[in-house]
Amino acid sequence: MNISVLLTCYNRKAYTTRVLESLFKLKQTCDIFLVDDGSSDGTSKAIKEMFPQVVLLNGTGDLFWNRGMHLAWKEASKNDYDFYIWLNDDVFLYEEAFNELIECSTLQKHKALVSGIIESEDKCEVLYGGTNASGLIHPNGEMNPIKNLNGNAVLIPRYVFEQLGNLDPIYHHDLGDVDYGLRATAKGIGVYTTRKAIASGTKNDLCRVRKNNTNLIGRFKKLYSPLGSHPGINFYFRRKHYGLFKASAFVLYLYLINILPDIAIHWLFGNKYD
């Protein structure tokens, strides 16, 4: 069984080295492909010294998550692995993580995406994995179908990769994982959570669609940045999956909430965009 683990990082040396340590403590052998997207904190140097077996790739400094993962996957796929695993560098894997991912994949005859449920370090809150109509999916001992996929720790069998290919490089930072899950669903490929949490992680409360306490220029600069909610990329994503009307309506909504001043946003939406 050949497994490739894919990561991308930027200026988070402590997180990145910790996740690599957790990987190498697992009993499952795997090859690791990691993109360092121009870190200035010594991440690449630390990886070369501590984990020389990692395939270290240099990014352009402007890849962010989706394009960094695309590069890592493009390189790894030259070797035709049985499984690929997306892994965020702020995830700390539990000892049974690989076993749970593989067992869940086996239950689906290795023809489905399996997203690992990620919980907080105190195990009191579920952070990632995927959502359905009711919201974030919590572990209940069964594999649960996902509507919107979170890409923090996802196993992709060879069959699924052959059907779907790589992540779509149109996406810069976010939406690539959600898009991949929706592409799978459209092709009749299942998308499921693991039966239990397989790792702990860090919650990201970043608001992408609007920046408060700045002027109009500042808000739109954030909106169009890779860590924002770029209207052009959102239009592409929503037209692809939901149609022209919903895509156009969402872009108009993005413009509206960024044109309005903070006081109007708080009056209309409360703390939704804080």
Summary of the structure (lengths in Angstrom):
residues: 274
radius of gyration: 18.9
end to end distance: 45.8
largest distance: 56.7
contacts: 896
relative contact order: 0.12
helix: 40%
strand: 22%
